[in-house]
């Protein structure tokens, strides 16, 4: 089992993800090799909450252009974690 900090990269702070916090759903960028069980255990260990459901999705990289050179951003994996009713992660409350 990997360390929880290796599985969870960083939280996603966007208008849509902050709106999901009201429903008890929290979004994270995670390690692309992580599975749902590892993500669930990592969130429960780091934030001391009970996870009800984990949804994951692979986000493909976008083409970016600067002048004549064309590049591509890296592909990432996103996880949306649903907590049990009445629980919340304190770090997200101020967003």
N, C-alpha and C positions, 0 to 999 in steps of 0.2 A: 504494500500500500504506500502510495506516495504521500508526501506531506500536503496538507490542505492548501498551503500557499503556492505549491506547484500546480495544483489543479485550477484554482481560481486566479485568473490574471488580474482583472480589475472590474469594478462595477461599470455598467453602462449608464451614463448620465445624458439623457436626451429628453425632449418634451414628452415623447410617448412612454418611455420607461418610467419617468417620474409620475405620470398619470396612472400607471399600473400599480404603483405602490399603494394607492387607496384600496385596491382590490386584494392586497396581500401578495402581489407578484413582484419579484425582484429580478433584475436582469444583470447578467455577468458575462464578460468575455472569459472563456475558459480555454484550457489546453486542448488542442485539436485531437489528441489521443485519449482524452478523458471520456468515460462513459457516464451514464446517468447515475449509477450507483456510487461512483467515486465523487461526482458532483454533489449528490445528496449528503454523503458522509462529510465532505469538506465544509459545506455550509452549516451543517449541524454542529461540527466541531468548532469552527471559527466564531460563530455568532450565538451559540447556545440556544437554538430554536429547533422546532420539529418541522421537518419538510413533509408536505403532503404529496406534491407532484413535481416532476422535473421534465421540462420540454427542451429539446436541443435542436439547433439548426446550423448547418454549415453555410457561411456567408462567403460567396465568391469574391475575389479581388476585382477592383474596378480599373479600367484603363485610365491613365492620367497622362496629360501631355503638358510639357513645358517647352515652348518654342517648337523646334523641329523634333526633339527627342520624345519618344513615347515610352512610357513605363507602365507598370502594373502594381497596384497595392497588394499586399499579402492577403491570402484567404484566411479567414478566422472562423472560430466556432462560438456560437452564442447560446447561452442557457437562460431560460426563464424558470425561476423557482417559485412555486406556490407554497406558502406556509399554511399551517393549520389556523383555523379561525381564532382571532384574538391575539395572535403573536405578531411581532414586527421586529425589524432590524433597526436598531437605534441610529446607526450612521446615516441611514437614508431619510430619517424623519425631517432633517433640516433642509432638504432639497426642495 
